[in-house]
Each structure stands twice: as C-alpha cells, then as structure tokens.
Amino acid sequence: MEDELYKEVYQILRQTGNNKVPQRGTYTDEDVVLTYLWAVLHDRPTYWACKKSNWPIWYRRRPMPTASTMSRRLRTESVQRLMLQLEQQLQNRFSANLCRWIDAKPLPISPCSKDKQSGFGPAAGGMAKGYKLYTIADPMQGFVVWTIRPMNHPEWVVAHDLINKLNSEGYLVGDRAYDTNRLYDFASTKSVQLITPRRSKTAIGFGHKHHSSHRLRAMSFKDSPMGQALLASRNNIDRMYGQLTNLGFGLSPLPNWVRTQFRVEMWVRGKLIFYHLWRCRQRAKVG
C-alpha cells in the first residue's frame, strides 16, 4: 500500500510541477518534496531519506539531496506552496458537502521536552504538553482546513482562523467548546451556521445577558429532526481521526525528531497528503 501511494504522489508531482531548478540550486522543488514525503511515509527522519540505500532500486539512479539541503529548501516558499497545492488537489477531487465538522486533536510530547514553542494545556483525559491539530473536516473532501497550535490555545479562539479560511457556506457542527456568542456571529459573516450543544448540560435558560441571534436560532434548530441528525453526525470527525492515526502510514504519536511548530506542521501535512490520497483510492473502489 505504501509503495502504491508513493508512486501515485510521484506521478502527480511530475505531471503538475514545473520541474525548474532554482537559481544557484541543484534539485527541483519536486525532488525536495518527494524526498521529504518518502521519510514521512516511513516514519523516519529527513536525513534517512537522503541515503540511497533506503530507497527502492528504481529510484537510486537519481542524485539525492543532502540533509543540509533538505533542511534549507523545506523552509522556502516555493516548496511550502507545492506541498499545499498537492494537498488541495487531492481534496478538490470531490465536491464540498453542506455539513462540516470542527474539532481538535491533541499531539502530546514528552513533558521533559525542551521544545519552547509547545504549550501545556488540556488534552484527552487530563493535561499534557505539546501541540494540537485544529481541523474542519468534510465528509467528502477530508480535512479541508487545519492548523497546528500549542496545546494551550483554546479551541473556540483558533476556530476563528479556521472558519475564516472556509470558501463555502453551510452548516458547521462542533462540540460544547465552540458554544460562544462571538463564534456564532463570526461564522455568520462567512454564511456558515454554527451548531453546537449547550455549553452547560444543566442550564435551564439563557440568563439575562445578550445572546447572538445566530446562537438562539441554532438552539431552536438543534431540537428539530434535522438539527438532531446534524449533531449526531459530528461523531464522524472522530472516525476520521481514527482512520488518520490507525493507518500504517498514518499520524502516529509525534516522533522525537519532530519538534517546533514548523516541523510539526510539515510532518502533519505530509501525513494528510497520504491520508487524502488513501481516501481517494477507497472511494474509487466503492465507485
């Protein structure tokens, strides 16, 4: 499966890339991305993919960039743009759905880590140090919008940045952490109706403070059969997280060499590229 996924990524990049060598450079952006994705696919450090002995015979004829070249080129704007284009191309193979879901997944690291960019915040079952993967998921397109932030960033605050990147209207379903007036108002500016359960399970009314009209509309709508169905569908994002982390090439706990926010973002993007490609192949089998 891994070899098949990589060969397909290889073909996509060779067909869509410009194959131009930058000034004072030796390798194209496609060469750099393909080398990095080979390391991500096999859960190995970048320098591991710079050794020809770790590649199949059919690829060893090509010159390999050095570890220092990879470290420098991965941070360039052109390489970052190419990886983003590859991810979006796989997402856009399917049309957007009217209902999407929003949630966050903790990416903990060792509490003894010296990573100064990580944060200490709430995770599943307690507190942890590390980062979080904040996402908006589409049942057809996969994880359409996502970002990496330190663990201590509140989900409803980061949700503003995620919603701002949406390019289609519809319903956005989240859990109680997103039940805030400001988030309901902001979502409405993007023609998105946010739907969440009440923040407090025991609250009877809304109190005497002012509430967003969009929040009040959502509270009345969620009691309808359609509203209940939308809320029940939110569990699908947990299933998508399960697929992402349980696949052999999926997003396992962050390795020791993936530290600082930039490296975490690059690692997660590489994993999502293969995840979206796997989803495309699964849907093609279904027909």
C-alpha positions in Angstrom: 0.0 0.0 0.0 2.8 2.5 0.9 4.7 1.9 -2.3 1.5 2.4 -4.4 0.6 5.6 -2.6 4.1 7.0 -3.1 4.2 6.1 -6.8 0.9 8.0 -7.3 2.2 11.0 -5.4 5.4 10.8 -7.6 3.3 10.8 -10.8 1.1 13.7 -9.6 4.1 15.9 -8.8 5.9 15.1 -12.0 2.8 16.0 -14.1 1.8 19.1 -12.2 5.2 20.5 -11.0 7.3 23.0 -13.1 10.5 20.8 -12.7 12.6 24.0 -12.6 15.8 24.1 -10.7 16.0 27.4 -8.6 18.9 29.7 -9.2 22.1 28.5 -7.6 20.4 25.2 -6.8 20.8 21.6 -7.9 17.4 20.0 -7.1 13.9 20.9 -8.1 11.1 21.6 -5.6 9.6 18.3 -6.7 12.8 16.5 -5.7 12.8 18.0 -2.3 9.1 17.3 -1.7 9.4 13.7 -2.9 12.4 13.1 -0.6 10.6 14.5 2.4 7.4 12.6 1.7 9.5 9.3 1.5 10.7 10.0 5.0 7.2 10.9 6.3 5.7 7.8 4.7 8.1 5.5 6.6 8.1 7.5 9.8 11.8 8.3 9.5 13.9 11.5 9.9 14.6 13.5 6.8 18.3 12.6 6.7 17.2 8.9 6.4 15.6 9.6 3.1 18.9 11.3 1.9 20.6 7.9 1.7 20.2 5.8 -1.5 20.3 2.6 0.5 16.9 3.4 1.9 15.2 3.7 -1.5 13.9 1.1 -3.9 16.2 0.2 -6.9 14.1 2.1 -9.4 14.8 5.4 -7.6 18.5 5.0 -6.7 19.8 6.3 -10.0 18.7 9.8 -9.2 21.0 12.1 -7.1 19.9 12.6 -3.6 19.8 16.0 -1.8 21.9 16.2 1.4 20.3 16.6 4.8 21.5 20.3 4.9 20.0 21.0 1.5 16.7 19.5 2.7 16.7 21.5 5.9 17.2 24.7 3.9 14.9 24.0 1.0 11.9 22.8 3.0 11.6 26.2 4.5 11.4 28.0 1.1 8.1 29.5 0.0 8.1 27.5 -3.3 8.4 24.1 -1.5 5.7 25.1 1.0 3.4 26.2 -1.8 4.0 23.0 -3.7 3.0 20.8 -0.8 -0.1 22.9 -0.2 -1.1 22.6 -3.8 -0.7 18.9 -3.7 -2.9 18.6 -0.6 -5.6 20.8 -2.1 -5.5 19.0 -5.4 -6.4 15.7 -3.6 -9.1 17.4 -1.6 -10.7 19.0 -4.7 -11.3 15.7 -6.4 -14.6 15.7 -4.6 -17.2 18.5 -4.2 -17.8 20.2 -0.8 -20.5 18.9 1.5 -23.2 21.2 3.0 -22.3 19.9 6.5 -18.8 20.1 8.0 -17.4 19.4 11.5 -14.9 21.2 13.7 -12.7 19.7 16.4 -9.2 19.4 17.7 -6.8 16.5 18.3 -4.0 16.7 20.9 -0.5 15.9 19.7 1.3 15.4 23.0 5.1 15.2 23.5 7.2 14.3 26.5 6.8 16.8 29.4 10.7 16.7 29.6 11.0 18.1 26.1 12.9 21.3 25.6 10.7 22.5 22.8 9.9 26.1 23.8 7.2 26.5 21.2 5.0 23.8 22.6 2.4 24.5 25.2 0.9 22.9 28.3 -2.9 22.5 28.2 -6.0 20.3 28.3 -5.8 17.0 26.4 -7.9 13.8 26.3 -8.2 12.7 29.9 -6.1 15.4 31.5 -3.3 17.9 30.9 -0.4 17.4 28.6 2.5 19.2 26.9 2.7 19.5 23.1 0.6 20.8 20.2 -3.0 20.4 18.9 -4.2 19.7 15.4 -7.3 22.0 14.9 -9.4 21.0 11.9 -12.5 21.4 9.9 -13.5 18.2 8.3 -15.7 17.5 5.2 -17.2 14.0 4.7 -16.2 14.1 1.1 -13.1 16.2 0.9 -11.4 15.2 4.2 -9.7 17.7 6.4 -10.3 20.8 4.4 -8.9 23.4 6.8 -6.4 22.8 9.6 -3.7 24.4 11.7 -1.2 23.5 14.3 -1.0 25.5 17.6 0.5 24.9 21.0 -1.7 22.8 23.3 -2.8 25.7 25.5 -4.7 27.6 22.7 -8.5 27.4 23.3 -10.4 25.7 20.6 -13.0 28.4 20.1 -10.3 31.0 19.6 -8.5 29.1 16.9 -11.9 28.3 15.3 -12.0 32.0 14.1 -8.9 31.4 11.9 -10.3 28.1 10.6 -13.7 29.5 9.7 -12.1 32.5 8.1 -10.5 30.1 5.6 -13.7 28.4 4.5 -14.7 29.1 0.9 -18.2 27.6 1.0 -21.4 28.1 3.1 -23.3 25.6 5.0 -23.5 24.1 8.5 -20.6 23.7 10.9 -21.1 21.2 13.8 -18.9 21.3 16.9 -19.0 20.2 20.5 -19.7 22.3 23.6 -16.3 24.0 23.5 -17.5 26.1 20.5 -20.7 27.4 22.1 -19.8 31.1 22.3 -21.7 34.1 21.0 -18.7 35.6 19.3 -18.1 32.5 17.3 -21.7 32.3 16.2 -21.6 35.9 15.0 -18.3 35.4 13.2 -19.4 32.2 11.5 -22.5 34.1 10.1 -20.2 36.6 8.3 -18.9 33.6 6.2 -22.5 32.4 5.6 -21.9 29.5 8.0 -24.5 28.4 10.6 -22.7 27.0 13.6 -24.5 24.3 15.6 -23.3 23.0 19.0 -24.8 21.5 22.1 -25.4 23.9 25.0 -22.2 24.6 26.9 -23.8 23.7 30.2 -25.7 20.4 30.4 -27.8 21.7 33.4 -28.7 25.2 32.2 -32.4 25.8 32.0 -32.5 29.2 30.3 -30.1 31.7 28.8 -29.9 34.1 31.7 -30.3 37.8 31.4 -27.3 38.7 29.2 -27.5 39.5 25.5 -27.1 36.5 23.1 -26.3 36.3 19.5 -29.4 35.9 17.3 -27.4 33.2 15.3 -26.9 31.3 18.5 -30.5 31.5 19.5 -31.5 30.3 16.0 -29.2 27.3 16.4 -30.5 26.4 19.8 -34.1 26.2 18.4 -33.0 24.5 15.3 -31.0 21.7 17.0 -34.2 20.4 18.6 -35.6 19.6 15.1 -35.1 16.2 13.5 -32.6 17.7 11.1 -30.7 19.5 13.9 -30.5 16.3 15.9 -29.2 14.5 12.8 -26.5 17.1 12.3 -25.4 16.9 15.9 -25.3 13.1 15.7 -23.1 13.3 12.6 -20.3 15.1 14.5 -19.0 11.7 15.6 -17.8 11.2 12.1 -14.9 13.5 12.7 -13.7 11.2 15.5 -13.9 8.3 13.0 -11.8 10.3 10.6 -9.2 11.0 13.3 -9.3 7.3 14.0 -8.5 6.5 10.3 -5.8 9.1 10.2 -4.0 7.6 13.3 -4.6 3.9 12.8 -3.4 3.5 9.2 0.1 2.0 8.9 1.4 5.2 7.4 -0.9 7.5 9.4 -0.3 10.1 12.0 1.2 8.2 15.0 2.5 10.0 18.1 5.0 12.7 17.1 8.5 11.2 16.8 11.4 12.6 18.8 12.8 14.5 15.8 9.5 16.3 15.1 9.7 19.4 17.4 9.0 23.1 17.0 5.8 24.2 15.3 7.2 24.4 11.7 8.4 20.8 11.8 5.1 19.6 13.3 3.2 21.4 10.6 5.3 19.9 7.9 5.0 16.4 9.3 1.2 16.6 9.7 0.9 18.0 6.1 2.8 15.0 4.8 0.6 12.6 6.7 -2.5 14.3 5.5 -1.4 14.2 1.9 -1.1 10.4 2.1 -4.4 10.2 4.1 -6.3 12.1 1.4 -4.8 10.0 -1.3 -5.8 6.9 0.6 -9.4 8.3 0.8 -9.5 8.9 -2.9 -8.4 5.3 -3.6 -11.0 4.0 -1.2 -13.8 6.0 -2.8 -12.7 4.9 -6.3 -13.1 1.3 -5.2 -16.6 1.9 -4.0 -17.4 3.6 -7.2 
